[in-house]
């Protein structure tokens, strides 16, 4: 099977991960498109016999991190009075569109630190092994396990309505 055909098989996984990571369908689809574009342009760099899925998620991760860095450096500003921006861009979706549990889970996921969220989504949503996640994010397996453990614990606390507090010593 040609690598281009194999790429198509991974589009649903890439889209699902991007949407959970970004929480904006349009931006997530743009990230998937950028990932596929970069992968197609660099197919010669893919080593046959290695995990294509991990390679694609590595590309997506790197693109996402670059986008976060760029957006942090220059924030987007749109004036509310700007007539060229349609009012629908300011609209908030109705709360009835999804179940409360899914909304709460998404809310909790977005409150996780980025490092923990990435690992939780790749292991929990994409069912990647710790080794695959470590390879995709270019971090040690121990770091994957640590981030996953802390992420799951914080996610449980957020879903239960309590936020774990830092263990700080009180100096008197």
C-alpha positions in Angstrom: 0.0 0.0 0.0 1.3 3.4 -0.9 2.0 5.9 1.9 -0.5 8.3 0.5 -3.3 5.6 0.8 -2.2 4.9 4.4 -2.5 8.6 5.2 -6.2 8.6 4.4 -6.8 5.8 7.0 -5.4 8.1 9.7 -7.5 11.2 8.9 -10.4 10.4 11.3 -7.9 9.8 14.2 -6.0 13.0 13.4 -9.3 15.0 13.2 -10.6 13.5 16.5 -7.4 14.4 18.3 -7.1 17.8 16.8 -10.7 18.7 17.7 -10.2 17.5 21.3 -6.9 19.4 21.5 -8.0 22.7 20.1 -11.8 22.7 20.9 -12.6 24.6 17.6 -13.7 22.6 14.6 -12.4 25.0 12.0 -9.0 25.4 13.6 -8.8 21.7 14.2 -9.5 20.9 10.6 -6.9 23.4 9.5 -4.4 21.7 11.8 -5.3 18.3 10.2 -4.9 19.8 6.7 -1.6 21.3 7.6 -0.4 18.0 9.1 -1.4 16.1 5.9 0.2 18.7 3.7 3.5 18.5 5.6 3.4 14.7 5.6 2.8 14.6 1.9 5.6 17.1 1.2 8.0 15.0 3.3 7.0 11.4 2.5 10.7 10.8 1.6 11.6 11.4 5.2 9.2 8.7 6.5 11.2 5.5 7.3 9.4 2.5 5.9 8.7 -0.1 8.6 8.1 2.5 11.3 4.8 3.6 12.8 3.1 6.0 10.4 0.5 7.0 13.0 3.2 8.1 15.4 4.9 10.0 12.6 1.7 11.8 11.8 1.0 12.6 15.4 4.5 13.9 15.8 4.0 16.2 12.9 0.7 17.4 14.3 2.2 18.0 17.7 5.0 20.0 16.3 2.6 22.1 14.2 0.3 22.7 17.1 3.2 23.8 19.4 4.4 26.2 16.7 0.9 27.6 16.4 0.6 28.1 20.1 4.0 29.8 20.3 3.1 32.1 17.4 -0.4 33.0 18.8 1.2 33.7 22.2 3.6 36.1 20.6 0.9 38.0 18.7 -2.6 37.9 19.9 -5.5 38.1 17.5 -7.6 41.2 18.0 -11.0 41.8 16.4 -13.0 44.8 17.3 -16.6 44.1 18.2 -17.5 47.2 16.1 -15.8 45.8 13.0 -18.5 45.6 10.3 -16.5 43.2 8.2 -16.8 40.4 10.8 -20.2 38.6 10.6 -22.2 38.5 13.8 -22.3 34.7 13.7 -18.6 34.7 14.6 -19.5 36.0 18.0 -22.3 33.5 18.5 -22.2 31.0 21.3 -23.6 27.5 20.6 -26.7 26.6 22.4 -26.1 24.4 25.5 -28.6 21.8 24.3 -26.2 20.7 21.5 -24.5 18.1 23.6 -25.0 16.2 26.8 -23.9 17.8 30.1 -21.3 15.1 30.7 -19.6 15.6 27.4 -19.5 19.3 28.0 -18.2 18.9 31.5 -15.5 16.5 30.3 -14.5 18.9 27.5 -14.4 21.7 30.1 -12.2 19.7 32.4 -9.9 18.6 29.6 -9.4 22.2 28.6 -8.3 23.0 32.1 -5.5 20.4 32.1 -2.1 21.8 31.4 -1.2 21.3 27.8 1.4 18.6 28.5 -1.0 16.5 30.5 -3.9 17.1 28.0 -1.8 15.8 25.1 -0.8 12.6 26.9 -4.3 12.0 28.2 -5.8 12.4 24.8 -3.3 10.3 22.9 -3.5 7.4 25.4 -7.2 7.7 26.3 -8.7 8.8 23.0 -6.3 7.5 20.4 -5.4 4.4 22.4 -1.7 4.9 21.7 0.8 3.0 23.8 3.1 4.8 26.2 6.0 4.1 23.8 4.1 5.5 20.8 3.2 8.6 22.8 6.8 9.1 23.9 7.9 8.8 20.3 5.2 11.2 19.0 5.9 13.9 21.7 9.7 13.2 21.9 9.7 12.7 25.6 10.8 9.7 27.8 8.3 7.0 28.7 8.6 7.9 32.4 7.5 11.4 31.6 4.5 10.0 29.6 3.5 7.9 32.6 3.9 10.8 35.1 2.0 13.2 33.0 -0.8 10.7 32.4 -1.1 9.9 36.1 -1.2 13.6 37.1 -3.6 14.4 34.2 -6.0 11.6 35.1 -6.0 12.6 38.7 -6.6 16.2 37.9 -9.3 15.2 35.4 -11.1 13.1 38.1 -11.0 16.0 40.5 -12.3 18.5 37.9 -15.1 16.1 37.0 -16.0 15.7 40.7 -16.1 19.5 41.1 -13.0 19.8 43.2 -9.6 21.0 42.2 -6.6 19.3 43.8 -4.7 21.8 45.9 -1.0 22.2 45.9 0.7 20.9 49.0 2.3 24.0 50.3 3.9 24.5 53.7 2.7 27.4 55.7 5.5 29.5 57.0 4.8 31.3 60.2 
